[in-house]
Amino acid sequence: MATTLGAEPNTVHDLPELTQEEYLRYGRHIILPDVGEAGQRRLKASRVLLIGAGGLGSPTAMYLAAAGVGTLGLVDFDVVDASNLQRQILHGTSTLGHRKVDSARDRLHDLNPNVHLETYDAPFSASNALEIARDYDVIVDGTDNFGTRYLTNDVSVLLGKPNVYGSIFRFEGQASVFATADGPCYRCLYPSPPPPGMVPSCAEGGVLGVLPGLIGTIQATETIKLLLGLGDTLAGRLLLVNTLDMSFRTVRLRRDPACPACGTRTITHLEEYTEYCGIPGTEATAAANAVAAGTGDITVRELAEKLARGDDFDLIDVREPYEWQIGRIPGARLIPLGEFEAAIPTLDPSREIVVQCRSGQRSGRAVAALQAAGFVYARNLVGGILAWSDEIDPTIPKY
Amino acid sequence: MPVTVNLPSILARLAENARQVEARPAPSATVGDVVSEVVARYPELGPRLRDEQGQPYPFVTFYLNDDDIRFNGGFAAAVRDGDEVTIVPAIAGG
C-alpha cells in the first residue's frame, strides 16, 4: 500500500472534524471500507494544486472538489473562450470571457462550498512555481504545452511532491504518476521535448471533447489514491488510452539513473521554460509565439488595407481543407502546412507573401520555412483568421 | 517471424492509417530492424521515428512488450517471434 500523503498529522485524532452536513454529503465515501470517516477527514486536510483549469483540469477539479479535498489550488491565466466549451466542463456559456480561475471558483463553490479554493491568475512560471507549489501535497499536471510540463515535473521533483500526469491529443491520452519517492519522473519518460512544429497542439490538431474527461477523471482517481494511500497508483507505469478502439494499455516506466531531475539531480533550480519547446502555452499566446519565430508580421487591419488597395502580393492559407470550408479570407490560396515545404519551390521569392492560418501559429512556421529558403518578403498574419473574424469580417465563423 | 508494431493515430496517418503494422524481420533481428522494415514500407514515418543518425528521439519512446527499449539496448534490443513494439510519442495537449 502506498504511503499516505494527504495530511501531515498521521493520527485520526489530529485530522479536522466533519460537520453534520459533511457526514451526509460524503456518506458514500464514509461507508467505503478503504476510505471511512478517517479517510474523509484526511481528504479534508489535504491540499492539491491543479496546473491548468482547462480540458484536464475541469473534471479533475470537479471530482476532487466533490470528493471533499479540503484545499484546491488552481493556476490558469487564460479566459473562457467559446472554443473551450466543447470539453472544458468547468466553464459555461454564462462565464464566456471571464477569467478561468473565476469561472472555476464559481462552479466549484456551487459543487462543494466546503472546499477552500486558492486561485492563481498567472502563468505557472520558473519565477513563481516553487512558491505556489510548496504548500501542496500533490500536483496535478493539466497543462497544454511541453514547457509547462517540464516545469511542473521539475517543481515536483525539487519539492518531493507527486506529479499526477495526464496528456491528450486527438483521440488518445496518457496518464501516469511521476516523482514519487522511488518512481520515475516525466524526464525519465521523455528526456527532452520535440522541436517546435513536430507535434501539433490541440488547437491545431483537434481533440475529442470527452477525452479530457476520461483522462482527467483518471488523474482525479490517482490523486485520491495518493492522498489516502489506497491501492497501486500509476507510478512506474504509463497508461495509454486510445478511444478509437477503446484500448487501455499500460507500459512499464523506470527511473533513469541518468535523469538530470530525479537521477543525477543536476537540476537544482528552475530555468526559463517558455522557450523550451516553442509550442505555445495557450491558444492566446499562439500568435505571439509565431511572430517571435519570424521577423515579418502583419496585422489583419494592415492586410485588409492591402486587399482594399489591390496591392500585388500572394496570400497563402496553410490550414487544412476542412478548415478552409468553414471560412476563408478573400484572395487566399490554400496550401496546407503539410504540403507547404514541397510547394516552396513553386513560390516567387521576389514577391511579397502573406501567410495565414487559424491563429497565427502554423503560418508562423510556414513563414520561418520561407525565410530559411531565402524569402525576405514573407509575412505572418498575426492572430490568423480568428483575428480576421474579430476585427474585419465577423461573418466568418470562429472555431 | 511476425512482430506487431503499434502506432498511435498521429503516426498511423503516415502509414495509410494502419494502427497496427506486422513486420516480418529475419531471425535474430532487433527493434531497429523492425523499425527499418516499417519505414521501408511507409517512408514518411522515417523522420518521425529516427533522427539523422538513425537513433530514437528522446521524445518518442519505443516499448518492446511494454518495456522501454532504452533500458534494454535501444534499437539493438533483440526481438522474438510474436513480440510487440509500441511507439509512444510525447503529446502535450490538456
Interface residues (C-beta under 8 A of the other chain):
Chain A: G52 G54 G55 L56 G57 D141 G142 T143 D144 N145 F146 R149 G166 S167 I168 F169 R170 F171 E172 G173 Q174 L189 Y190 P191 S192 P193 P194 M198 V199 S201 C202 G205 V207 P212 L238 L240 N242 L244 D245 R249 T250 V251 R252 L253 R254 D256 I279
Chain B: P8 S9 I10 R19 R48 Y57 P58 F59 T61 Y63 D66 D67 D68 R70 F71 T86 V88 P89 A90 I91 A92 G93 G94
